[in-house]
Each structure stands twice: as C-alpha cells, then as structure tokens.
Amino acid sequence: THGVTTHLELGPGGTLTALAQEATDPDTHTTHHPTLRHHHPEPHALTTALAALHVHGTPVNWHTYHHTTTHPVDLPTYAFQRQHYWP
C-alpha cells in the first residue's frame, strides 16, 4: 500500500471499497470510504464520505465544499411585498 492509509472510491458504488477492505491487512489500520452509494442521494452520500474522512483524520476543506454546494439567497425585507423569491 506504500504508506497509504485512506482510500476514497470515486465510483458509482461501493464495490471496489468492499474488495479493497478484504484485500487489506487489518493490522495496517487502513480506512476505505465509498463516495456514492446505491439508493442514496448523491449530495448526502458525498457529505457522508467527506465526514467519514474527516472523522478518521483526513483534512477536508469544508469551506470549499460548502461554497460550491450552497449559495446565499436574497430574502425580501418586508413580508408583504408580494414578490416570489423561492425557487
């Protein structure tokens, strides 16, 4: 494994993650995380994978992640302006 202790699968499922877990020596304390999972919404699965990386000590730039997935929404200053502002 050349000193690699964290594996992140970028494929459409966790198949390679499961195979890598079986092939890795349990004494190496290696973690494996799939990015996308079957029957899980992609944003939720990606956030879960990044959170798992973070919990296991891998640095995650949360500012960059939130900057690309959210954006500020201008709300009306007066409740009765009769303008639609929700998408």
Number of C-alpha atoms within 10 A of each C-alpha: 9 4 7 9 13 15 15 16 17 14 13 13 15 19 12 17 20 13 11 16 15 10 9 14 11 10 6 11 9 17 18 21 20 23 22 22 17 10 8 10 10 14 12 13 17 17 15 16 20 22 15 16 19 14 11 13 10 13 10 13 10 13 8 9 12 10 10 9 8 8 8 6 9 8 11 12 7 8 8 7 8 8 10 8 9 7 4
